[in-house]
Amino acid sequence: MSLWLTLTRHDAAQIEELLEHPEGPSAGRERLRLAWNDVVFEDDEDGTAYPRVIEETSEVRRNWDALHVLLTGAESFDEDGELLTSAPAPARDVVMGGLVLAERGGNQGRLYNPLLLMPDQVRAVHSFLQGLDAPTLIACRGDLLEKATFYSFSTDIRQPDGTLRTESIVEDGSLAAGVDIVRGFYARAAAAGNAVIKEVS
C-alpha cells in the first residue's frame, strides 16, 4: 500500500454553492466530489469556474499516517484494518477529519475519498497547529509512533561500506517537516477564509 495525502484549498463561497443542491445534501456532496475530481475542467455550462484550486500540496507524501497518529495520539487503523475516526477534533481534522465526499452507493470510507473542511473547521485546525510544540510532541509520542504499523516509518539507507542502516521519519526529520508543511498550509487557508479538501489515495 502506497498512499499519499493531497491538500487543496478553495474559495469557500464556491464550495458552498456546489454543496447547495435542490435534491439535498447528498446530491450536493456528489456534485462537489465530481467537480473536485475533475480539476482540469474549470467551467460548467453557465461559465462559472468550479472549484478553483488556490493551492495544492502533496509534500507530506507518505508520512500522513504517522502525522495523524502524532497529532491525535491514536493509531489510524484497528486490528481489522478499519480506519479509526474517533480522535477528537481539531486534531483529527488535520489529516483524516471532515465531511466525506464519497460517491453515492460507493465506498464511504476516509481513504480514497475527498474530505471537506469548511472555514470554521480550518480556523480551528490552524489554532490547534499553531499551539503545537512539534519536537516535544514527537518526543512524548515516540513510543506510540514506533509501535504503530506505518508502511513508511523507516527507510533503509545504504552506507558507503555497502551495509544498510535503518532510519525512521523521526530520525531523518521528515515527520517534523510534515508538521511544518501542514501548519503553513492551514495558516494560509485560515487567513484567506478558505475551505480545504484533502484526500489520502
Secondary structure as the mmCIF struct_conf table of DSSP 4:
data_model
#
loop_
_struct_conf.conf_type_id
_struct_conf.id
_struct_conf.beg_label_comp_id
_struct_conf.beg_label_asym_id
_struct_conf.beg_label_seq_id
_struct_conf.end_label_comp_id
_struct_conf.end_label_asym_id
_struct_conf.end_label_seq_id
STRN STRN1 LEU A 5 HIS A 10
HELX_RH_AL_P HELX_RH_AL_P1 ALA A 12 LEU A 19
TURN_TY1_P TURN_TY1_P1 PRO A 22 GLU A 23
HELX_RH_AL_P HELX_RH_AL_P2 PRO A 25 ASN A 37
TURN_TY1_P TURN_TY1_P2 VAL A 39 VAL A 40
STRN STRN2 ASP A 43 ASP A 43
TURN_TY1_P TURN_TY1_P3 GLU A 45 ASP A 46
BEND BEND1 GLY A 47 GLY A 47
STRN STRN3 ALA A 49 ALA A 49
BEND BEND2 PRO A 51 PRO A 51
HELX_LH_PP_P HELX_LH_PP_P1 ARG A 52 ARG A 52
STRN STRN4 VAL A 53 ARG A 61
TURN_TY1_P TURN_TY1_P4 ARG A 62 ASN A 63
HELX_RH_AL_P HELX_RH_AL_P3 TRP A 64 THR A 72
BEND BEND3 GLY A 73 ALA A 74
BEND BEND4 SER A 76 SER A 76
STRN STRN5 PHE A 77 PHE A 77
TURN_TY1_P TURN_TY1_P5 GLU A 79 ASP A 80
BEND BEND5 GLY A 81 GLY A 81
HELX_LH_PP_P HELX_LH_PP_P2 GLU A 82 GLU A 82
STRN STRN6 LEU A 83 LEU A 83
HELX_LH_PP_P HELX_LH_PP_P3 LEU A 84 LEU A 84
BEND BEND6 ALA A 87 ALA A 87
HELX_LH_PP_P HELX_LH_PP_P4 PRO A 88 PRO A 88
TURN_TY1_P TURN_TY1_P6 ALA A 89 ALA A 91
HELX_RH_3T_P HELX_RH_3T_P1 ARG A 92 VAL A 94
TURN_TY1_P TURN_TY1_P7 VAL A 95 MET A 96
BEND BEND7 GLY A 98 GLY A 98
STRN STRN7 LEU A 99 VAL A 100
HELX_LH_PP_P HELX_LH_PP_P5 ALA A 102 GLU A 103
TURN_TY1_P TURN_TY1_P8 ARG A 104 GLY A 105
BEND BEND8 GLY A 106 GLY A 106
BEND BEND9 GLY A 109 ASN A 113
STRN STRN8 LEU A 115 LEU A 117
HELX_RH_AL_P HELX_RH_AL_P4 PRO A 119 GLN A 130
TURN_TY1_P TURN_TY1_P9 GLY A 131 GLY A 131
HELX_RH_AL_P HELX_RH_AL_P5 ALA A 134 CYS A 140
TURN_TY1_P TURN_TY1_P10 ARG A 141 ARG A 141
HELX_RH_AL_P HELX_RH_AL_P6 GLY A 142 LYS A 147
BEND BEND10 ALA A 148 ALA A 148
TURN_TY1_P TURN_TY1_P11 TYR A 151 SER A 152
BEND BEND11 PHE A 153 PHE A 153
STRN STRN9 SER A 154 ARG A 158
TURN_TY1_P TURN_TY1_P12 PRO A 160 ASP A 161
BEND BEND12 GLY A 162 GLY A 162
STRN STRN10 LEU A 164 SER A 168
TURN_TY1_P TURN_TY1_P13 ILE A 169 ASP A 172
BEND BEND13 GLY A 173 GLY A 173
HELX_RH_AL_P HELX_RH_AL_P7 SER A 174 ALA A 192
TURN_TY1_P TURN_TY1_P14 GLY A 193 GLY A 193
STRN STRN11 ALA A 195 VAL A 200
#
